[in-house]
């Protein structure tokens, strides 16, 4: 099996991780931080907004089963790419919409998908698009957060609805 990596951020990484863990062809999803100026930032520092990092997920996927385009189509469905530095009640630069590409082909695909999605949303897409900076894996308690904490209030009211939306819209892309 060949593996590619996609890195995206669209609000809290718990939401993105939970959705992509349900997707066919995805072998691993890691929550972490990218795009800032502090080496090995902590969750507390990133949430404070002073490190410049975005909460992101690094998605390892099999391109024979799911395409990078598919990853991005899900991304643009489960978060609002028109709100700068915000997703719902999560506010700050760490919650910005971002796609970090790993090669020229991903960059071209991302530009194409963003152009196509511009017709779907009422406001302009503000998703940052850049080459992948250093990825710092988040603390262990953030990994598999929804799986490990399904009854936590944020998971019930924010994460679970995004997972349910993914299952409803992209049922054919479910892993199970």
MDTraj code that builds the backbone (N, CA, C; nanometers):
import mdtraj as md
import numpy as np

residues = "UNK UNK UNK UNK UNK UNK UNK UNK UNK UNK UNK UNK UNK UNK UNK UNK UNK UNK UNK UNK UNK UNK UNK UNK UNK UNK UNK UNK UNK UNK UNK UNK UNK UNK UNK UNK UNK UNK UNK UNK UNK UNK UNK UNK UNK UNK UNK UNK UNK UNK UNK UNK UNK UNK UNK UNK UNK UNK UNK UNK UNK UNK UNK UNK UNK UNK UNK UNK UNK UNK UNK UNK UNK UNK UNK UNK UNK UNK UNK UNK UNK UNK UNK UNK UNK UNK UNK UNK UNK UNK UNK UNK UNK UNK UNK UNK UNK UNK UNK UNK UNK UNK UNK UNK UNK UNK UNK UNK UNK UNK UNK UNK UNK UNK UNK UNK UNK UNK UNK UNK UNK UNK UNK UNK UNK UNK UNK UNK UNK UNK UNK UNK UNK UNK UNK UNK UNK UNK UNK UNK UNK UNK UNK UNK UNK UNK UNK UNK UNK UNK UNK UNK UNK UNK UNK UNK UNK UNK UNK UNK UNK UNK UNK UNK UNK UNK UNK UNK UNK UNK UNK UNK UNK UNK UNK UNK".split()
xyz = np.array([
    [0.0846, -0.1185, 0.0000],
    [0.0000, 0.0000, 0.0000],
    [0.0884, 0.1238, 0.0000],
    [0.0619, 0.2121, -0.0919],
    [0.1335, 0.3399, -0.0926],
    [0.0552, 0.4378, -0.0060],
    [0.1269, 0.5275, 0.0588],
    [0.0628, 0.6237, 0.1480],
    [0.1036, 0.7647, 0.1100],
    [0.0042, 0.8539, 0.1091],
    [0.0286, 0.9962, 0.0929],
    [-0.0176, 1.0653, 0.2207],
    [0.0222, 1.1908, 0.2345],
    [-0.0148, 1.2688, 0.3524],
    [-0.0830, 1.3974, 0.3077],
    [-0.1906, 1.4308, 0.3764],
    [-0.2594, 1.5586, 0.3593],
    [-0.2581, 1.6282, 0.4951],
    [-0.2419, 1.7596, 0.4962],
    [-0.2447, 1.8361, 0.6211],
    [-0.3430, 1.9518, 0.6050],
    [-0.4453, 1.9527, 0.6907],
    [-0.5477, 2.0571, 0.6851],
    [-0.5842, 2.1031, 0.8259],
    [-0.6328, 2.2260, 0.8349],
    [-0.6838, 2.2808, 0.9594],
    [-0.8121, 2.3560, 0.9322],
    [-0.9117, 2.3320, 1.0135],
    [-1.0399, 2.3998, 0.9963],
    [-1.1136, 2.4029, 1.1286],
    [-1.0607, 2.4784, 1.2243],
    [-1.1186, 2.4812, 1.3570],
    [-1.0472, 2.3828, 1.4460],
    [-1.1185, 2.3313, 1.5436],
    [-1.0619, 2.2380, 1.6408],
    [-1.0198, 2.1080, 1.5732],
    [-0.8996, 2.0626, 1.6018],
    [-0.8518, 1.9402, 1.5373],
    [-0.9295, 1.8163, 1.5801],
    [-0.9979, 1.8204, 1.6933],
    [-1.0776, 1.7053, 1.7353],
    [-1.1863, 1.6738, 1.6328],
    [-1.2474, 1.7775, 1.5752],
    [-1.3542, 1.7577, 1.4764],
    [-1.2995, 1.6929, 1.3495],
    [-1.1927, 1.7488, 1.2974],
    [-1.1355, 1.6958, 1.1735],
    [-1.0855, 1.5537, 1.1934],
    [-1.0167, 1.5290, 1.3040],
    [-0.9652, 1.3949, 1.3319],
    [-1.0795, 1.2935, 1.3331],
    [-1.1880, 1.3251, 1.4035],
    [-1.3001, 1.2322, 1.4166],
    [-1.3622, 1.1993, 1.2818],
    [-1.3730, 1.2968, 1.1947],
    [-1.4308, 1.2738, 1.0623],
    [-1.3376, 1.1884, 0.9770],
    [-1.2123, 1.2278, 0.9663],
    [-1.1206, 1.1552, 0.8784],
    [-1.0912, 1.0133, 0.9274],
    [-1.1044, 0.9878, 1.0552],
    [-1.0872, 0.8514, 1.1045],
    [-1.1975, 0.7588, 1.0532],
    [-1.3080, 0.8157, 1.0091],
    [-1.4202, 0.7379, 0.9560],
    [-1.4096, 0.7147, 0.8051],
    [-1.3119, 0.7738, 0.7405],
    [-1.3037, 0.7752, 0.5949],
    [-1.2269, 0.6551, 0.5386],
    [-1.2862, 0.5924, 0.4399],
    [-1.2227, 0.4807, 0.3705],
    [-1.0883, 0.5253, 0.3123],
    [-0.9870, 0.4421, 0.3251],
    [-0.8560, 0.4720, 0.2693],
    [-0.7637, 0.5486, 0.3607],
    [-0.8151, 0.5948, 0.4747],
    [-0.7325, 0.6678, 0.5713],
    [-0.6777, 0.5678, 0.6729],
    [-0.5465, 0.5658, 0.6872],
    [-0.4840, 0.4705, 0.7796],
    [-0.4467, 0.5326, 0.9138],
    [-0.4254, 0.6642, 0.9174],
    [-0.3856, 0.7309, 1.0408],
    [-0.4208, 0.8786, 1.0324],
    [-0.4708, 0.9326, 1.1421],
    [-0.4953, 1.0767, 1.1529],
    [-0.4279, 1.1227, 1.2817],
    [-0.3414, 1.2243, 1.2695],
    [-0.2713, 1.2786, 1.3849],
    [-0.3103, 1.4247, 1.4042],
    [-0.3481, 1.4592, 1.5253],
    [-0.3760, 1.5989, 1.5578],
    [-0.2448, 1.6675, 1.5935],
    [-0.2316, 1.7941, 1.5522],
    [-0.1088, 1.8658, 1.5828],
    [-0.1183, 2.0131, 1.5505],
    [-0.0007, 2.0746, 1.5388],
    [0.0103, 2.2189, 1.5189],
    [0.1084, 2.2462, 1.4049],
    [0.0737, 2.3422, 1.3197],
    [0.1637, 2.3843, 1.2108],
    [0.1435, 2.5320, 1.1822],
    [0.2438, 2.5895, 1.1204],
    [0.2321, 2.7260, 1.0712],
    [0.2715, 2.8345, 1.1682],
    [0.3337, 2.8000, 1.2778],
    [0.3717, 2.9011, 1.3758],
    [0.5212, 2.9226, 1.3829],
    [0.5625, 2.9986, 1.4828],
    [0.7039, 3.0360, 1.4957],
    [0.7697, 2.9831, 1.6234],
    [0.6988, 2.9024, 1.7008],
    [0.7524, 2.8475, 1.8242],
    [0.7821, 2.6992, 1.8027],
    [0.8992, 2.6545, 1.8455],
    [0.9361, 2.5144, 1.8337],
    [0.8673, 2.4345, 1.9448],
    [0.8096, 2.3192, 1.9066],
    [0.7414, 2.2298, 2.0021],
    [0.6411, 2.3022, 2.0917],
    [0.5411, 2.3670, 2.0312],
    [0.4444, 2.4402, 2.1131],
    [0.3547, 2.3456, 2.1932],
    [0.3055, 2.3947, 2.3034],
    [0.2089, 2.3198, 2.3839],
    [0.0676, 2.3621, 2.3425],
    [-0.0291, 2.2805, 2.3786],
    [-0.1687, 2.3130, 2.3516],
    [-0.2066, 2.4464, 2.4158],
    [-0.1643, 2.4661, 2.5383],
    [-0.1965, 2.5903, 2.6095],
    [-0.1392, 2.7113, 2.5371],
    [-0.0155, 2.7000, 2.4887],
    [0.0473, 2.8116, 2.4176],
    [-0.0245, 2.8380, 2.2845],
    [-0.0587, 2.7323, 2.2121],
    [-0.1296, 2.7485, 2.0842],
    [-0.2660, 2.8120, 2.1086],
    [-0.3380, 2.7654, 2.2093],
    [-0.4699, 2.8223, 2.2413],
    [-0.4609, 2.9672, 2.2860],
    [-0.3472, 3.0061, 2.3401],
    [-0.3270, 3.1450, 2.3798],
    [-0.3134, 3.2376, 2.2604],
    [-0.2885, 3.1812, 2.1427],
    [-0.2832, 3.2602, 2.0199],
    [-0.1519, 3.3284, 1.9904],
    [-0.0506, 3.3065, 2.0727],
    [0.0753, 3.3799, 2.0528],
    [0.1801, 3.3034, 1.9712],
    [0.1556, 3.1775, 1.9394],
    [0.2569, 3.0972, 1.8699],
    [0.2456, 3.1043, 1.7180],
    [0.1294, 3.1469, 1.6690],
    [0.1074, 3.1527, 1.5244],
    [0.0640, 3.0207, 1.4627],
    [0.0578, 2.9142, 1.5412],
    [0.0207, 2.7832, 1.4888],
    [-0.1299, 2.7713, 1.4665],
    [-0.1656, 2.6853, 1.3725],
    [-0.3039, 2.6432, 1.3534],
    [-0.3169, 2.5020, 1.4077],
    [-0.4332, 2.4698, 1.4631],
    [-0.4631, 2.3311, 1.4956],
    [-0.4904, 2.2609, 1.3629],
    [-0.4170, 2.1537, 1.3361],
    [-0.4290, 2.0819, 1.2089],
    [-0.4368, 1.9318, 1.2331],
    [-0.4738, 1.8603, 1.1289],
    [-0.4616, 1.7153, 1.1285],
    [-0.3740, 1.6748, 1.0111],
    [-0.2926, 1.5741, 1.0369],
    [-0.2102, 1.5138, 0.9320],
    [-0.2746, 1.3787, 0.9018],
    [-0.3192, 1.3644, 0.7770],
    [-0.3973, 1.2487, 0.7347],
    [-0.3105, 1.1608, 0.6456],
    [-0.2914, 1.0361, 0.6854],
    [-0.2179, 0.9384, 0.6045],
    [-0.3234, 0.8580, 0.5296],
    [-0.3142, 0.8566, 0.3969],
    [-0.4182, 0.7899, 0.3186],
    [-0.3600, 0.7137, 0.2003],
    [-0.4367, 0.6155, 0.1540],
    [-0.3998, 0.5329, 0.0398],
    [-0.4654, 0.5922, -0.0849],
    [-0.3867, 0.6503, -0.1764],
    [-0.4456, 0.7136, -0.2945],
    [-0.5133, 0.6151, -0.3899],
    [-0.4917, 0.4859, -0.3716],
    [-0.5632, 0.3859, -0.4517],
    [-0.7077, 0.3711, -0.4033],
    [-0.7343, 0.4134, -0.2786],
    [-0.8685, 0.4025, -0.2225],
    [-0.9425, 0.5341, -0.2154],
    [-0.8691, 0.6419, -0.1952],
    [-0.9304, 0.7747, -0.1800],
    [-0.8315, 0.8778, -0.2333],
    [-0.8815, 0.9779, -0.2986],
    [-0.7926, 1.0772, -0.3594],
    [-0.7730, 1.1990, -0.2686],
    [-0.6696, 1.2740, -0.2994],
    [-0.6461, 1.4000, -0.2289],
    [-0.7652, 1.4929, -0.2495],
    [-0.8205, 1.4934, -0.3702],
    [-0.9398, 1.5726, -0.3998],
    [-1.0540, 1.5334, -0.3062],
    [-1.0726, 1.4027, -0.2836],
    [-1.1769, 1.3559, -0.1919],
    [-1.1539, 1.4099, -0.0509],
    [-1.0281, 1.4079, -0.0076],
    [-0.9932, 1.4612, 0.1248],
    [-1.0371, 1.6078, 0.1340],
    [-1.0081, 1.6850, 0.0283],
    [-1.0423, 1.8279, 0.0293],
    [-1.1922, 1.8522, 0.0173],
    [-1.2620, 1.7702, -0.0590],
    [-1.4072, 1.7874, -0.0692],
    [-1.4735, 1.7665, 0.0662],
    [-1.4275, 1.6687, 0.1411],
    [-1.4787, 1.6478, 0.2766],
    [-1.4431, 1.7682, 0.3633],
    [-1.3198, 1.8142, 0.3555],
    [-1.2729, 1.9297, 0.4318],
    [-1.3652, 2.0499, 0.4127],
    [-1.4004, 2.0806, 0.2874],
    [-1.4829, 2.1980, 0.2602],
    [-1.6299, 2.1774, 0.2943],
    [-1.6680, 2.0550, 0.3260],
    [-1.8050, 2.0270, 0.3654],
    [-1.8227, 2.0313, 0.5166],
    [-1.7173, 1.9972, 0.5915],
    [-1.7337, 1.9848, 0.7369],
    [-1.6885, 2.1073, 0.8162],
    [-1.6414, 2.2106, 0.7463],
    [-1.6094, 2.3342, 0.8177],
    [-1.6465, 2.4526, 0.7288],
    [-1.6506, 2.5711, 0.7871],
    [-1.6856, 2.6921, 0.7136],
    [-1.5575, 2.7649, 0.6727],
    [-1.5230, 2.7608, 0.5427],
    [-1.3991, 2.8235, 0.4973],
    [-1.4119, 2.9740, 0.4719],
    [-1.5229, 3.0325, 0.5132],
    [-1.5452, 3.1755, 0.4875],
    [-1.5276, 3.2621, 0.6123],
    [-1.4988, 3.2012, 0.7253],
    [-1.4845, 3.2774, 0.8496],
    [-1.3377, 3.2826, 0.8900],
    [-1.2762, 3.3999, 0.8806],
    [-1.1346, 3.4077, 0.9178],
    [-1.1141, 3.3862, 1.0678],
    [-1.0208, 3.2971, 1.1002],
    [-0.9804, 3.2738, 1.2386],
    [-1.0963, 3.2368, 1.3303],
    [-1.1873, 3.1555, 1.2764],
    [-1.3046, 3.1197, 1.3569],
    [-1.3751, 2.9983, 1.2976],
    [-1.4235, 2.9113, 1.3864],
    [-1.5190, 2.8060, 1.3529],
    [-1.6180, 2.8004, 1.4672],
    [-1.7399, 2.8463, 1.4415],
    [-1.8410, 2.8492, 1.5469],
    [-1.7951, 2.9356, 1.6623],
    [-1.7974, 2.8783, 1.7828],
    [-1.7556, 2.9524, 1.9023],
    [-1.6050, 2.9487, 1.9253],
    [-1.5314, 2.8718, 1.8444],
    [-1.3853, 2.8659, 1.8547],
    [-1.3274, 2.9825, 1.7759],
    [-1.2666, 3.0784, 1.8461],
    [-1.2175, 3.2007, 1.7837],
    [-1.0686, 3.2170, 1.8125],
    [-0.9927, 3.2518, 1.7090],
    [-0.8498, 3.2755, 1.7223],
    [-0.7761, 3.2238, 1.6003],
    [-0.6557, 3.2713, 1.5798],
    [-0.5788, 3.2306, 1.4615],
    [-0.5512, 3.0808, 1.4595],
    [-0.5513, 3.0162, 1.5749],
    [-0.5272, 2.8725, 1.5807],
    [-0.6412, 2.7927, 1.5172],
    [-0.7555, 2.8567, 1.4941],
    [-0.8721, 2.7898, 1.4350],
    [-0.8931, 2.8276, 1.2885],
    [-0.7921, 2.8894, 1.2272],
    [-0.8060, 2.9329, 1.0880],
    [-0.8222, 2.8141, 0.9941],
    [-0.8805, 2.8429, 0.8797],
    [-0.8947, 2.7442, 0.7733],
    [-0.7652, 2.7437, 0.6928],
    [-0.7029, 2.6253, 0.6801],
    [-0.5735, 2.6177, 0.6138],
    [-0.5546, 2.4827, 0.5454],
    [-0.4919, 2.4863, 0.4309],
    [-0.4477, 2.3654, 0.3623],
    [-0.2972, 2.3787, 0.3439],
    [-0.2242, 2.2847, 0.4010],
    [-0.0786, 2.2806, 0.3835],
    [-0.0475, 2.1664, 0.2870],
    [0.0095, 2.2003, 0.1727],
    [0.0344, 2.1005, 0.0689],
    [0.1739, 2.0402, 0.0825],
    [0.1860, 1.9159, 0.0361],
    [0.3108, 1.8412, 0.0473],
    [0.3881, 1.8324, -0.0836],
    [0.3272, 1.8737, -0.1942],
    [0.3975, 1.8740, -0.3229],
    [0.3209, 1.9612, -0.4228],
    [0.3791, 1.9768, -0.5407],
    [0.3203, 2.0640, -0.6426],
    [0.1836, 2.0145, -0.6895],
    [0.1659, 1.8831, -0.6972],
    [0.0367, 1.8282, -0.7406],
    [-0.0726, 1.8597, -0.6382],
    [-0.0406, 1.8461, -0.5102],
    [-0.1396, 1.8825, -0.4079],
    [-0.1735, 2.0307, -0.4150],
    [-0.0732, 2.1146, -0.4391],
    [-0.0975, 2.2583, -0.4498],
    [-0.1931, 2.2874, -0.5662],
    [-0.1690, 2.2253, -0.6803],
    [-0.2548, 2.2462, -0.7982],
    [-0.3969, 2.1970, -0.7708],
    [-0.4089, 2.0816, -0.7098],
    [-0.5409, 2.0269, -0.6779],
    [-0.6133, 2.1169, -0.5784],
    [-0.5434, 2.1629, -0.4765],
    [-0.6049, 2.2503, -0.3764],
    [-0.6550, 2.3797, -0.4396],
    [-0.5745, 2.4401, -0.5272],
    [-0.6180, 2.5629, -0.5949],
    [-0.7441, 2.5377, -0.6774],
    [-0.7480, 2.4245, -0.7453],
    [-0.8641, 2.3903, -0.8277],
    [-0.9888, 2.3688, -0.7413],
    [-0.9755, 2.2958, -0.6323],
    [-1.0893, 2.2697, -0.5443],
    [-1.1377, 2.3998, -0.4799],
    [-1.0476, 2.4850, -0.4368],
    [-1.0871, 2.6143, -0.3794],
    [-1.1660, 2.6956, -0.4820],
    [-1.1202, 2.6988, -0.6058],
    [-1.1913, 2.7720, -0.7116],
    [-1.3313, 2.7141, -0.7326],
    [-1.3423, 2.5838, -0.7306],
    [-1.4733, 2.5197, -0.7482],
    [-1.5655, 2.5470, -0.6298],
    [-1.5093, 2.5462, -0.5099],
    [-1.5898, 2.5670, -0.3896],
    [-1.6344, 2.7124, -0.3741],
    [-1.5688, 2.8038, -0.4411],
    [-1.6070, 2.9451, -0.4332],
    [-1.7522, 2.9661, -0.4756],
    [-1.8035, 2.8763, -0.5591],
    [-1.9420, 2.8886, -0.6067],
    [-2.0423, 2.8266, -0.5090],
    [-1.9935, 2.7524, -0.4109],
    [-2.0792, 2.6830, -0.3154],
    [-2.1121, 2.7716, -0.1955],
    [-2.0154, 2.8516, -0.1531],
    [-2.0294, 2.9320, -0.0320],
    [-2.0780, 3.0728, -0.0647],
    [-2.1534, 3.1330, 0.0278],
    [-2.2053, 3.2685, 0.0069],
    [-2.0954, 3.3734, 0.0165],
    [-2.0006, 3.3550, 0.1074],
    [-1.8920, 3.4512, 0.1243],
    [-1.7651, 3.4016, 0.0578],
    [-1.6644, 3.4885, 0.0504],
    [-1.5371, 3.4476, -0.0093],
    [-1.4642, 3.3456, 0.0791],
    [-1.3988, 3.2512, 0.0160],
    [-1.3195, 3.1521, 0.0882],
    [-1.1909, 3.2179, 0.1365],
    [-1.1630, 3.2037, 0.2661],
    [-1.0447, 3.2656, 0.3258],
    [-0.9398, 3.1602, 0.3648],
    [-0.9563, 3.0402, 0.3164],
    [-0.8640, 2.9306, 0.3492],
    [-0.7225, 2.9666, 0.3050],
    [-0.6296, 2.9594, 0.4002],
    [-0.4880, 2.9819, 0.3721],
    [-0.4355, 2.8600, 0.2964],
    [-0.3543, 2.8835, 0.1952],
    [-0.2956, 2.7755, 0.1160],
    [-0.1454, 2.7976, 0.1116],
    [-0.0693, 2.6989, 0.1612],
    [0.0762, 2.7129, 0.1666],
    [0.1411, 2.5751, 0.1661],
    [0.2714, 2.5742, 0.1380],
    [0.3471, 2.4501, 0.1497],
    [0.3523, 2.4116, 0.2970],
    [0.3617, 2.2828, 0.3231],
    [0.3581, 2.2331, 0.4596],
    [0.4781, 2.2793, 0.5412],
    [0.4505, 2.3503, 0.6502],
    [0.5585, 2.3843, 0.7443],
    [0.5830, 2.2654, 0.8371],
    [0.6641, 2.2840, 0.9367],
    [0.6904, 2.1794, 1.0348],
    [0.5591, 2.1421, 1.1043],
    [0.5394, 2.0125, 1.1231],
    [0.4227, 1.9609, 1.1940],
    [0.4684, 1.9154, 1.3322],
    [0.4009, 1.9634, 1.4349],
    [0.4272, 1.9208, 1.5716],
    [0.3063, 1.8408, 1.6186],
    [0.3286, 1.7149, 1.6497],
    [0.2198, 1.6287, 1.6960],
    [0.1712, 1.6796, 1.8314],
    [0.0400, 1.6921, 1.8459],
    [-0.0187, 1.7391, 1.9715],
    [0.0026, 1.6359, 2.0819],
    [-0.0169, 1.6800, 2.2010],
    [-0.0041, 1.5951, 2.3179],
    [-0.0910, 1.4695, 2.3022],
    [-0.0488, 1.3627, 2.3663],
    [-0.1140, 1.2319, 2.3481],
    [-0.2633, 1.2356, 2.3810],
    [-0.3045, 1.3117, 2.4793],
    [-0.4463, 1.3131, 2.5150],
    [-0.5352, 1.3747, 2.4065],
    [-0.4751, 1.4417, 2.3070],
    [-0.5531, 1.4954, 2.1947],
    [-0.5725, 1.3926, 2.0837],
    [-0.4925, 1.2884, 2.0823],
    [-0.5024, 1.1871, 1.9778],
    [-0.6238, 1.0983, 2.0064],
    [-0.7010, 1.0703, 1.9013],
    [-0.8227, 0.9875, 1.9151],
    [-0.9195, 1.0468, 2.0169],
    [-0.9276, 1.1783, 2.0206],
    [-1.0027, 1.2453, 2.1263],
    [-1.1502, 1.2071, 2.1284],
    [-1.2152, 1.2112, 2.0150],
    [-1.3582, 1.1803, 2.0104],
    [-1.3832, 1.0336, 2.0451],
    [-1.2992, 0.9451, 1.9955],
    [-1.3117, 0.8023, 2.0273],
    [-1.2994, 0.7806, 2.1778],
    [-1.2078, 0.8503, 2.2408],
    [-1.1820, 0.8320, 2.3833],
    [-1.2728, 0.9136, 2.4749],
    [-1.3407, 1.0154, 2.4198],
    [-1.4227, 1.1061, 2.5023],
    [-1.5574, 1.1368, 2.4378],
    [-1.6316, 1.0367, 2.3928],
    [-1.7540, 1.0645, 2.3167],
    [-1.8629, 1.1375, 2.3951],
    [-1.8596, 1.1306, 2.5266],
    [-1.9633, 1.1949, 2.6074],
    [-1.9226, 1.3308, 2.6621],
    [-1.7999, 1.3733, 2.6328],
    [-1.7550, 1.5063, 2.6737],
    [-1.8438, 1.6075, 2.6009],
    [-1.8855, 1.7150, 2.6661],
    [-1.9863, 1.8055, 2.6091],
    [-1.9456, 1.8630, 2.4730],
    [-1.8200, 1.9027, 2.4548],
    [-1.7765, 1.9559, 2.3253],
    [-1.7928, 1.8491, 2.2175],
    [-1.7608, 1.7265, 2.2512],
    [-1.7745, 1.6167, 2.1543],
    [-1.9211, 1.5939, 2.1177],
    [-2.0087, 1.5979, 2.2156],
    [-2.1516, 1.5754, 2.1915],
    [-2.2111, 1.6861, 2.1050],
    [-2.1774, 1.8117, 2.1364],
    [-2.2441, 1.9243, 2.0713],
    [-2.1721, 1.9792, 1.9481],
    [-2.0431, 1.9522, 1.9332],
    [-1.9683, 2.0074, 1.8197],
    [-1.9103, 1.8982, 1.7299],
    [-1.8394, 1.8032, 1.7888],
    [-1.7721, 1.7010, 1.7077],
    [-1.8724, 1.6044, 1.6453],
    [-1.9594, 1.5486, 1.7262],
    [-2.0530, 1.4481, 1.6758],
    [-2.1392, 1.4979, 1.5593],
    [-2.1930, 1.6212, 1.5631],
    [-2.2694, 1.6683, 1.4474],
    [-2.1871, 1.6725, 1.3176],
    [-2.0577, 1.7029, 1.3275],
    [-1.9732, 1.7034, 1.2075],
    [-1.9519, 1.5614, 1.1560],
    [-1.9340, 1.4673, 1.2464],
    [-1.9192, 1.3271, 1.2060],
    [-2.0489, 1.2796, 1.1397],
    [-2.1617, 1.3145, 1.1975],
    [-2.2909, 1.2737, 1.1408],
    [-2.3127, 1.3365, 1.0030],
    [-2.2731, 1.4616, 0.9856],
    [-2.2850, 1.5270, 0.8553],
    [-2.1981, 1.4540, 0.7526],
    [-2.0753, 1.4199, 0.7906],
    [-1.9880, 1.3449, 0.7005],
    [-2.0545, 1.2139, 0.6592],
    [-2.1080, 1.1405, 0.7554],
    [-2.1694, 1.0114, 0.7255],
    [-2.2897, 1.0269, 0.6330],
    [-2.3662, 1.1342, 0.6537],
    [-2.4844, 1.1573, 0.5700],
    [-2.4455, 1.1974, 0.4272],
    [-2.3520, 1.2892, 0.4139],
    [-2.3153, 1.3419, 0.2823],
    [-2.2213, 1.2477, 0.2070],
    [-2.1318, 1.1826, 0.2798],
    [-2.0276, 1.1013, 0.2155],
    [-2.0346, 0.9553, 0.2580],
    [-2.1553, 0.9014, 0.2703],
    [-2.1718, 0.7637, 0.3140],
    [-2.0929, 0.6626, 0.2318],
    [-2.0756, 0.6894, 0.1037],
    [-2.0013, 0.5984, 0.0163],
    [-1.8520, 0.5998, 0.0457],
    [-1.8044, 0.6949, 0.1250],
    [-1.6621, 0.7043, 0.1580],
    [-1.6313, 0.6559, 0.2995],
    [-1.7306, 0.5953, 0.3652],
    [-1.7086, 0.5435, 0.5001],
    [-1.6166, 0.4225, 0.4991],
    [-1.5332, 0.4131, 0.6009],
    [-1.4419, 0.2997, 0.6130],
    [-1.5166, 0.1725, 0.6500],
    [-1.6234, 0.1845, 0.7225],
    [-1.6953, 0.0658, 0.7695],
    [-1.8331, 0.0605, 0.7096],
])
top = md.Topology()
chain = top.add_chain()
for i, resn in enumerate(residues, 1):
    res = top.add_residue(resn, chain, resSeq=i)
    for name in ("N", "CA", "C"):
        top.add_atom(name, md.element.get_by_symbol(name[0]), res)
traj = md.Trajectory(xyz[None], top)
